[in-house]
Amino acid sequence: MSTVLSDIKWSLRWALSGIVIGITAFCYNYYFIASVFPGYGLITAPARFSLSFFSEETAFWPKMAIFLSGQYFGYLIIIFTMKRLFLLLKKS
């Protein structure tokens, strides 16, 4: 059980990188409209998925909060799952 908790703590810390990646990608797309950020759809998929449940008329700041929380929780799930899979494969 303690390894699961340590994996969760580790994943919680590394999921913050998802927020940094999301903010960077959003700012790039927001300020550099003429060019497209390569891989924007892939690296912000968790955030865009969480936004898909809300309407287009949602105000900017609540939408940004949804974007960042979706990005965080999406990366948390992905990082935790990959860490557990790697540990299982390492033990095999």
C-alpha positions in Angstrom: 0.0 0.0 0.0 2.8 2.4 0.7 4.2 2.0 -2.8 0.8 3.1 -4.2 0.9 6.2 -1.9 4.4 7.0 -2.9 3.4 6.6 -6.6 0.5 8.9 -6.1 2.7 11.6 -4.4 5.2 11.2 -7.2 2.5 11.6 -9.9 0.9 14.6 -8.1 4.2 16.4 -8.3 4.9 15.5 -11.9 1.3 16.4 -13.0 2.2 20.0 -12.4 4.3 19.7 -15.5 1.0 19.3 -17.4 -0.1 22.7 -16.2 3.1 24.3 -17.3 2.8 22.6 -20.7 -0.8 23.6 -21.0 -0.1 27.3 -20.1 2.8 27.4 -22.5 0.8 25.8 -25.4 -2.2 28.1 -24.7 -0.1 31.2 -24.6 1.7 30.3 -27.8 -1.6 29.6 -29.6 -3.2 32.7 -28.1 -0.5 35.2 -29.0 0.9 33.6 -32.2 -2.3 33.1 -34.2 -0.5 33.1 -37.5 1.4 29.9 -36.7 0.2 26.6 -35.2 1.8 25.0 -32.2 3.0 21.6 -33.3 1.2 18.9 -31.3 -1.2 21.3 -29.6 -4.1 18.9 -29.9 -2.1 16.0 -28.4 -0.5 17.7 -25.5 -3.6 19.6 -24.4 -6.0 16.6 -25.0 -7.0 16.2 -21.3 -7.8 20.0 -21.1 -9.8 20.0 -24.3 -11.7 16.9 -23.2 -12.7 18.6 -19.9 -13.8 21.7 -21.8 -15.9 19.6 -24.1 -18.6 19.3 -21.4 -19.1 23.1 -21.2 -20.6 25.5 -23.7 -18.8 28.0 -25.9 -20.4 30.9 -23.9 -18.5 30.1 -20.7 -16.5 33.1 -19.6 -12.8 33.2 -20.1 -11.5 32.7 -16.5 -13.8 29.8 -15.6 -12.9 28.2 -18.9 -9.2 28.7 -18.1 -9.7 27.1 -14.7 -11.4 24.1 -16.3 -8.6 24.0 -18.9 -5.9 23.9 -16.3 -7.6 21.5 -13.9 -8.4 19.1 -16.8 -4.8 19.3 -17.9 -3.6 18.5 -14.4 -5.9 15.6 -13.7 -5.4 14.2 -17.2 -1.6 14.2 -16.8 -2.0 12.9 -13.2 -3.9 9.8 -14.5 -1.5 9.3 -17.4 1.6 9.6 -15.3 0.3 7.4 -12.5 -0.9 4.7 -14.9 2.4 4.7 -16.8 4.5 4.5 -13.6 2.4 1.6 -12.4 2.7 -0.2 -15.7 6.5 0.3 -15.8 6.7 -1.1 -12.3 4.6 -4.1 -13.2 6.7 -4.8 -16.3 9.9 -4.4 -14.3 8.8 -7.0 -11.8 7.9 -9.5 -14.6 
